[in-house]
Amino acid sequence: MVLAVAFLIIAIIVALIFIPKLKKQQDRKAVVVFTILLLIGTALNMGIALKVHIPSPLDLITFIFTPIRDYIVSFTK
């Protein structure tokens, strides 16, 4: 729990440092992308710290391409 709170505090500090700099440059798209990526990264790190099962992106790729592979392999038999 302490580690999750530490990740949250670090993310807030990073946001407080970089978002004002991006706003000064009037780069709205960069602020949005930075915020989204920071939120995703913080959520994933907090999940890992709290020992939440986070599936690998490879699981989705395997789920999608296994039937395709089986279909192609069926032609070679």
C-alpha positions in Angstrom: 0.0 0.0 0.0 2.8 2.4 0.9 4.5 1.7 -2.5 1.2 2.5 -4.3 1.0 5.8 -2.5 4.6 6.5 -3.3 3.9 6.0 -7.0 0.9 8.3 -6.8 3.0 11.0 -5.1 5.8 10.7 -7.6 3.3 11.0 -10.5 1.8 14.1 -9.0 5.3 15.7 -8.6 6.1 14.8 -12.2 2.8 16.3 -13.4 3.4 19.5 -11.4 6.8 19.9 -12.9 6.1 19.2 -16.6 2.5 20.3 -17.2 3.1 24.0 -16.5 6.1 23.9 -18.9 4.0 22.4 -21.6 1.2 24.9 -21.0 3.7 27.8 -21.4 4.6 26.4 -24.8 0.8 26.3 -25.6 1.1 22.7 -26.8 -2.4 21.4 -25.8 -1.9 18.1 -27.6 1.3 17.4 -25.8 -0.4 18.1 -22.4 -3.2 15.7 -23.2 -0.9 12.9 -24.4 1.4 13.4 -21.5 -1.5 13.3 -19.0 -3.0 10.1 -20.5 0.4 8.3 -20.6 1.2 9.4 -17.0 -2.2 8.2 -15.8 -1.8 4.8 -17.6 1.7 4.3 -16.2 0.7 5.3 -12.7 -2.3 3.0 -12.7 -0.2 0.1 -14.0 2.5 0.7 -11.4 0.0 1.0 -8.6 -1.6 -2.2 -9.7 1.7 -4.0 -9.7 2.4 -2.5 -6.2 -0.9 -3.8 -5.0 -0.3 -7.2 -6.5 -3.3 -7.0 -8.9 -3.1 -9.5 -11.8 -2.4 -7.4 -14.9 -2.6 -9.5 -18.1 0.2 -9.3 -20.6 -0.5 -7.7 -24.0 1.0 -10.9 -25.4 -2.1 -12.8 -24.1 -4.4 -10.7 -26.4 -2.1 -11.2 -29.4 -2.0 -15.0 -28.7 -5.8 -15.1 -28.5 -6.2 -13.3 -31.8 -3.5 -15.1 -33.8 -3.9 -18.7 -32.5 -7.0 -19.5 -34.7 -5.3 -17.8 -37.7 -2.2 -20.0 -37.1 -4.3 -23.1 -36.8 -6.2 -22.3 -40.0 -2.9 -21.8 -41.9 -1.4 -25.0 -40.4 -4.4 -27.0 -41.5 -3.5 -26.3 -45.1 -0.1 -27.9 -44.7 -1.4 -31.2 -43.3 
